[in-house]
Amino acid sequence: MIRRPVCRPTGRHGMTPAQETAAKRGGGATRRRRRTNWLPYLLSMPALLVTVWILIPFLTAIYYSLLRYRLSLPQLRGFIWFDNYLQFLTDARFWGTVQVSLTYTVLTVVIELLLGLGIALLLQRPTRFNNLVSMLLLLPLMVAPALAALMWKLMTNPNFGVLNYLVSLVGFTDFRWASSPSSALFTVVLVDVWVYTPFIMVLLLAGLRSLPKQPFEAAALDGVPKSFVFFRITLPMLMPYILTASLFRMLESIQQFDIIYAMTQGGPGNTLTVFQVESYLQFFQFTNVGRSAALLMVLWAITFALSNVFVKNWLRLRERAHGNV
């Protein structure tokens, strides 16, 4: 018996309908794979644009820092390479700027960290009253730092300021606030603490409320003293949040400009000539573009080094936490 071949209908490409369907599915899968391969590049485009947007002024500042560039003396412009940086080594004004900037940074970060941690511990329980108080404490963050500085400048005015009147009631009859070299740093640190302490408080409060409850419940059952619980349980678990808050505040404090310039313009004398104020004065007052750019590059190098220290400690703490888990 001879079997006849079964004739199956074929499409225009010589394929059966099942083969055509499989080919269409394969083609669709290939197109989807191509789109998927391009998706990471499309999503990274905003980050690439931001990076380019950051690098353009950064490279421009490096270029100008290698020049002798005075707006008042255009005939003397030219490359001097690293002379602007070498002059800093023997410049007492530059080392005074470094000292003032680091002192201001350490004072503001330490005081705000201690106050923020204390307030966060007081508001740790999520009650209605605590939530209301935490929202009210955020009000200074809603004020622009320059406006806050001008407001405090009026309140600390030696002639008609309300704070000057209040301190006179306790015996300080001639407290000069920002107009005296001995109290100018204290005044601007006070304004910075008032503006930015709520920022640290919010970060640490979020960290406290996200900590696991099991270790604290076990310590309460065992009758462990509260001081031991704070220093051996709460503080180590909260340390990543403390480092994060300190890093953000350090980056802001060492580059502070608006509060200091709005209150004192870097004075009295050179009392508060931090990096940003000194760079501003070199550019707009002395028209020395090269020195101004070199100051900003030194500020970037200091900020980069301090940030690396904070980030390395944060990564070490995270690895230790994962290891304990």
C-alpha positions as a Python dict, from the first residue, in 0.01 Angstrom:
ca = {
    (1, 'M'): (0, 0, 0),
    (2, 'I'): (147, 330, -112),
    (3, 'R'): (95, 629, 118),
    (4, 'R'): (32, 956, -50),
    (5, 'P'): (207, 1258, 95),
    (6, 'V'): (-21, 1481, 292),
    (7, 'C'): (-48, 1823, 137),
    (8, 'R'): (-39, 2094, 404),
    (9, 'P'): (-134, 2451, 322),
    (10, 'T'): (164, 2685, 311),
    (11, 'G'): (189, 3060, 338),
    (12, 'R'): (349, 3303, 100),
    (13, 'H'): (698, 3228, 236),
    (14, 'G'): (660, 2856, 197),
    (15, 'M'): (588, 2800, 569),
    (16, 'T'): (295, 2639, 737),
    (17, 'P'): (68, 2857, 952),
    (18, 'A'): (221, 2708, 1268),
    (19, 'Q'): (569, 2795, 1141),
    (20, 'E'): (460, 3148, 1053),
    (21, 'T'): (314, 3195, 1402),
    (22, 'A'): (635, 3068, 1563),
    (23, 'A'): (841, 3300, 1342),
    (24, 'K'): (625, 3597, 1437),
    (25, 'R'): (664, 3512, 1803),
    (26, 'G'): (1039, 3479, 1763),
    (27, 'G'): (1057, 3814, 1586),
    (28, 'G'): (853, 3981, 1858),
    (29, 'A'): (1078, 3832, 2126),
    (30, 'T'): (1385, 3959, 1939),
    (31, 'R'): (1241, 4308, 1917),
    (32, 'R'): (1156, 4299, 2287),
    (33, 'R'): (1511, 4189, 2369),
    (34, 'R'): (1648, 4477, 2163),
    (35, 'R'): (1425, 4724, 2343),
    (36, 'T'): (1529, 4571, 2677),
    (37, 'N'): (1897, 4604, 2585),
    (38, 'W'): (1850, 4975, 2506),
    (39, 'L'): (1643, 5044, 2818),
    (40, 'P'): (1937, 5083, 3065),
    (41, 'Y'): (2101, 5332, 2831),
    (42, 'L'): (1782, 5534, 2802),
    (43, 'L'): (1733, 5534, 3179),
    (44, 'S'): (2093, 5645, 3235),
    (45, 'M'): (2061, 5945, 3002),
    (46, 'P'): (1939, 6186, 3277),
    (47, 'A'): (2232, 6087, 3499),
    (48, 'L'): (2470, 6136, 3205),
    (49, 'L'): (2329, 6481, 3133),
    (50, 'V'): (2360, 6581, 3499),
    (51, 'T'): (2720, 6456, 3503),
    (52, 'V'): (2807, 6657, 3194),
    (53, 'W'): (2631, 6960, 3340),
    (54, 'I'): (2844, 6927, 3655),
    (55, 'L'): (3172, 6863, 3474),
    (56, 'I'): (3151, 7170, 3251),
    (57, 'P'): (3182, 7429, 3533),
    (58, 'F'): (3419, 7200, 3724),
    (59, 'L'): (3664, 7174, 3434),
    (60, 'T'): (3624, 7547, 3368),
    (61, 'A'): (3723, 7621, 3729),
    (62, 'I'): (4030, 7398, 3694),
    (63, 'Y'): (4126, 7585, 3377),
    (64, 'Y'): (4096, 7928, 3538),
    (65, 'S'): (4284, 7813, 3850),
    (66, 'L'): (4590, 7757, 3631),
    (67, 'L'): (4584, 8113, 3497),
    (68, 'R'): (4699, 8454, 3607),
    (69, 'Y'): (4361, 8610, 3542),
    (70, 'R'): (4270, 8951, 3678),
    (71, 'L'): (3976, 9132, 3526),
    (72, 'S'): (4144, 9466, 3604),
    (73, 'L'): (4470, 9365, 3432),
    (74, 'P'): (4377, 9191, 3104),
    (75, 'Q'): (4728, 9241, 2959),
    (76, 'L'): (4882, 9008, 3220),
    (77, 'R'): (4664, 8706, 3153),
    (78, 'G'): (4840, 8377, 3090),
    (79, 'F'): (4915, 8030, 3220),
    (80, 'I'): (5109, 8015, 3545),
    (81, 'W'): (5009, 7652, 3605),
    (82, 'F'): (5025, 7570, 3979),
    (83, 'D'): (5156, 7905, 4105),
    (84, 'N'): (4814, 7998, 4247),
    (85, 'Y'): (4825, 7683, 4461),
    (86, 'L'): (5190, 7725, 4561),
    (87, 'Q'): (5120, 8079, 4682),
    (88, 'F'): (4870, 7937, 4931),
    (89, 'L'): (5150, 7756, 5117),
    (90, 'T'): (5301, 8086, 5238),
    (91, 'D'): (4980, 8291, 5256),
    (92, 'A'): (4861, 8358, 5611),
    (93, 'R'): (4522, 8474, 5482),
    (94, 'F'): (4466, 8135, 5315),
    (95, 'W'): (4553, 7938, 5629),
    (96, 'G'): (4323, 8163, 5827),
    (97, 'T'): (4046, 8074, 5582),
    (98, 'V'): (4116, 7702, 5629),
    (99, 'Q'): (4109, 7737, 6009),
    (100, 'V'): (3785, 7937, 6013),
    (101, 'S'): (3613, 7700, 5767),
    (102, 'L'): (3706, 7385, 5959),
    (103, 'T'): (3621, 7542, 6295),
    (104, 'Y'): (3281, 7652, 6169),
    (105, 'T'): (3217, 7307, 6021),
    (106, 'V'): (3312, 7116, 6336),
    (107, 'L'): (3111, 7341, 6566),
    (108, 'T'): (2794, 7338, 6358),
    (109, 'V'): (2798, 6964, 6286),
    (110, 'V'): (2872, 6860, 6646),
    (111, 'I'): (2617, 7094, 6806),
    (112, 'E'): (2345, 7012, 6553),
    (113, 'L'): (2413, 6641, 6586),
    (114, 'L'): (2383, 6647, 6965),
    (115, 'L'): (2070, 6862, 6960),
    (116, 'G'): (1912, 6664, 6677),
    (117, 'L'): (1979, 6334, 6853),
    (118, 'G'): (1838, 6464, 7181),
    (119, 'I'): (1521, 6595, 7019),
    (120, 'A'): (1478, 6274, 6820),
    (121, 'L'): (1503, 6067, 7139),
    (122, 'L'): (1238, 6284, 7304),
    (123, 'L'): (1003, 6245, 7005),
    (124, 'Q'): (1077, 5877, 6942),
    (125, 'R'): (730, 5752, 7039),
    (126, 'P'): (489, 5812, 6746),
    (127, 'T'): (214, 5992, 6938),
    (128, 'R'): (-3, 6274, 6803),
    (129, 'F'): (169, 6531, 7022),
    (130, 'N'): (516, 6417, 6916),
    (131, 'N'): (417, 6421, 6549),
    (132, 'L'): (279, 6774, 6587),
    (133, 'V'): (594, 6896, 6759),
    (134, 'S'): (816, 6736, 6495),
    (135, 'M'): (621, 6915, 6220),
    (136, 'L'): (651, 7249, 6401),
    (137, 'L'): (1024, 7201, 6441),
    (138, 'L'): (1056, 7176, 6062),
    (139, 'L'): (954, 7541, 6018),
    (140, 'P'): (1316, 7676, 6014),
    (141, 'L'): (1394, 7446, 5720),
    (142, 'M'): (1121, 7619, 5519),
    (143, 'V'): (1301, 7954, 5547),
    (144, 'A'): (1580, 8035, 5303),
    (145, 'P'): (1911, 8054, 5494),
    (146, 'A'): (1985, 8405, 5367),
    (147, 'L'): (1644, 8527, 5485),
    (148, 'A'): (1694, 8354, 5819),
    (149, 'A'): (2030, 8530, 5853),
    (150, 'L'): (1873, 8869, 5781),
    (151, 'M'): (1600, 8799, 6036),
    (152, 'W'): (1858, 8707, 6300),
    (153, 'K'): (2063, 9012, 6205),
    (154, 'L'): (1767, 9232, 6296),
    (155, 'M'): (1702, 9040, 6619),
    (156, 'T'): (2068, 9072, 6725),
    (157, 'N'): (2102, 9439, 6637),
    (158, 'P'): (2283, 9607, 6931),
    (159, 'N'): (2048, 9907, 6920),
    (160, 'F'): (1697, 9768, 6879),
    (161, 'G'): (1726, 9387, 6854),
    (162, 'V'): (1493, 9180, 7069),
    (163, 'L'): (1766, 8926, 7153),
    (164, 'N'): (1997, 9206, 7262),
    (165, 'Y'): (1725, 9323, 7499),
    (166, 'L'): (1673, 8971, 7638),
    (167, 'V'): (2042, 8912, 7711),
    (168, 'S'): (2061, 9255, 7876),
    (169, 'L'): (1809, 9128, 8133),
    (170, 'V'): (2061, 8868, 8252),
    (171, 'G'): (2352, 9108, 8275),
    (172, 'F'): (2501, 9128, 7923),
    (173, 'T'): (2448, 9499, 7865),
    (174, 'D'): (2682, 9545, 7568),
    (175, 'F'): (2682, 9217, 7378),
    (176, 'R'): (2786, 9298, 7020),
    (177, 'W'): (2681, 8972, 6852),
    (178, 'A'): (2804, 8960, 6490),
    (179, 'S'): (2964, 9306, 6502),
    (180, 'S'): (3240, 9192, 6741),
    (181, 'P'): (3528, 8960, 6640),
    (182, 'S'): (3498, 8774, 6972),
    (183, 'S'): (3129, 8684, 6924),
    (184, 'A'): (3081, 8681, 6546),
    (185, 'L'): (3154, 8309, 6512),
    (186, 'F'): (2917, 8228, 6798),
    (187, 'T'): (2641, 8431, 6629),
    (188, 'V'): (2662, 8268, 6286),
    (189, 'V'): (2690, 7921, 6444),
    (190, 'L'): (2375, 7999, 6642),
    (191, 'V'): (2188, 8088, 6322),
    (192, 'D'): (2316, 7776, 6145),
    (193, 'V'): (2207, 7559, 6438),
    (194, 'W'): (1861, 7716, 6436),
    (195, 'V'): (1817, 7655, 6062),
    (196, 'Y'): (1962, 7306, 6018),
    (197, 'T'): (1911, 7119, 6345),
    (198, 'P'): (1561, 7007, 6229),
    (199, 'F'): (1724, 6839, 5928),
    (200, 'I'): (1936, 6614, 6149),
    (201, 'M'): (1643, 6562, 6385),
    (202, 'V'): (1424, 6432, 6101),
    (203, 'L'): (1689, 6187, 5978),
    (204, 'L'): (1764, 6050, 6323),
    (205, 'L'): (1397, 6035, 6417),
    (206, 'A'): (1328, 5826, 6108),
    (207, 'G'): (1620, 5601, 6202),
    (208, 'L'): (1501, 5558, 6561),
    (209, 'R'): (1149, 5467, 6456),
    (210, 'S'): (1278, 5213, 6203),
    (211, 'L'): (1497, 5020, 6449),
    (212, 'P'): (1381, 4665, 6530),
    (213, 'K'): (1191, 4636, 6858),
    (214, 'Q'): (1308, 4287, 6960),
    (215, 'P'): (1643, 4390, 7119),
    (216, 'F'): (1477, 4663, 7324),
    (217, 'E'): (1197, 4432, 7440),
    (218, 'A'): (1453, 4169, 7544),
    (219, 'A'): (1656, 4432, 7732),
    (220, 'A'): (1342, 4556, 7910),
    (221, 'L'): (1253, 4200, 8018),
    (222, 'D'): (1605, 4145, 8153),
    (223, 'G'): (1601, 4475, 8342),
    (224, 'V'): (1899, 4623, 8153),
    (225, 'P'): (1974, 4987, 8255),
    (226, 'K'): (1866, 5253, 8006),
    (227, 'S'): (2219, 5392, 7975),
    (228, 'F'): (2347, 5048, 7871),
    (229, 'V'): (2063, 5012, 7620),
    (230, 'F'): (2142, 5353, 7468),
    (231, 'F'): (2519, 5312, 7437),
    (232, 'R'): (2529, 4941, 7349),
    (233, 'I'): (2210, 4891, 7145),
    (234, 'T'): (2056, 5217, 7026),
    (235, 'L'): (2369, 5410, 6935),
    (236, 'P'): (2546, 5132, 6737),
    (237, 'M'): (2228, 5055, 6540),
    (238, 'L'): (2172, 5426, 6477),
    (239, 'M'): (2531, 5496, 6369),
    (240, 'P'): (2465, 5465, 5989),
    (241, 'Y'): (2196, 5733, 6020),
    (242, 'I'): (2429, 5951, 6228),
    (243, 'L'): (2704, 5923, 5969),
    (244, 'T'): (2461, 6003, 5687),
    (245, 'A'): (2328, 6313, 5866),
    (246, 'S'): (2679, 6423, 5957),
    (247, 'L'): (2798, 6383, 5598),
    (248, 'F'): (2518, 6596, 5456),
    (249, 'R'): (2570, 6866, 5717),
    (250, 'M'): (2946, 6860, 5675),
    (251, 'L'): (2914, 6913, 5301),
    (252, 'E'): (2679, 7206, 5360),
    (253, 'S'): (2871, 7366, 5647),
    (254, 'I'): (3215, 7364, 5487),
    (255, 'Q'): (3063, 7536, 5181),
    (256, 'Q'): (2856, 7781, 5382),
    (257, 'F'): (2810, 8121, 5222),
    (258, 'D'): (2462, 8269, 5253),
    (259, 'I'): (2432, 8280, 5634),
    (260, 'I'): (2783, 8419, 5688),
    (261, 'Y'): (2776, 8670, 5406),
    (262, 'A'): (2424, 8792, 5485),
    (263, 'M'): (2520, 8859, 5849),
    (264, 'T'): (2884, 8971, 5841),
    (265, 'Q'): (3016, 8973, 5479),
    (266, 'G'): (3308, 8769, 5616),
    (267, 'G'): (3392, 9017, 5892),
    (268, 'P'): (3456, 9181, 6119),
    (269, 'G'): (3792, 9200, 5942),
    (270, 'N'): (3884, 8845, 5838),
    (271, 'T'): (3706, 8677, 6128),
    (272, 'L'): (3463, 8476, 5914),
    (273, 'T'): (3629, 8454, 5574),
    (274, 'V'): (3540, 8093, 5500),
    (275, 'F'): (3621, 7941, 5161),
    (276, 'Q'): (3306, 8049, 4979),
    (277, 'V'): (3319, 8405, 5114),
    (278, 'E'): (3690, 8440, 5040),
    (279, 'S'): (3641, 8310, 4686),
    (280, 'Y'): (3353, 8552, 4636),
    (281, 'L'): (3562, 8846, 4760),
    (282, 'Q'): (3859, 8747, 4544),
    (283, 'F'): (3639, 8738, 4234),
    (284, 'F'): (3409, 9037, 4279),
    (285, 'Q'): (3612, 9267, 4504),
    (286, 'F'): (3970, 9200, 4396),
    (287, 'T'): (3881, 9072, 4040),
    (288, 'N'): (4131, 8787, 4083),
    (289, 'V'): (3960, 8507, 3891),
    (290, 'G'): (4255, 8267, 3904),
    (291, 'R'): (4293, 8280, 4283),
    (292, 'S'): (3917, 8253, 4330),
    (293, 'A'): (3902, 7938, 4117),
    (294, 'A'): (4204, 7790, 4297),
    (295, 'L'): (4033, 7844, 4633),
    (296, 'L'): (3728, 7655, 4509),
    (297, 'M'): (3949, 7369, 4390),
    (298, 'V'): (4112, 7345, 4734),
    (299, 'L'): (3766, 7345, 4889),
    (300, 'W'): (3663, 7063, 4655),
    (301, 'A'): (3972, 6860, 4752),
    (302, 'I'): (3900, 6900, 5126),
    (303, 'T'): (3534, 6811, 5077),
    (304, 'F'): (3624, 6507, 4866),
    (305, 'A'): (3868, 6379, 5130),
    (306, 'L'): (3622, 6424, 5418),
    (307, 'S'): (3343, 6261, 5219),
    (308, 'N'): (3558, 5956, 5151),
    (309, 'V'): (3625, 5917, 5523),
    (310, 'F'): (3252, 5931, 5603),
    (311, 'V'): (3156, 5693, 5322),
    (312, 'K'): (3423, 5437, 5414),
    (313, 'N'): (3308, 5434, 5776),
    (314, 'W'): (2947, 5401, 5664),
    (315, 'L'): (3032, 5103, 5440),
    (316, 'R'): (3226, 4938, 5722),
    (317, 'L'): (2931, 4976, 5956),
    (318, 'R'): (2697, 4831, 5697),
    (319, 'E'): (2922, 4529, 5640),
    (320, 'R'): (2941, 4474, 6016),
    (321, 'A'): (2562, 4491, 6041),
    (322, 'H'): (2518, 4239, 5759),
    (323, 'G'): (2775, 4015, 5923),
    (324, 'N'): (2586, 4020, 6251),
    (325, 'V'): (2266, 3929, 6067),
}
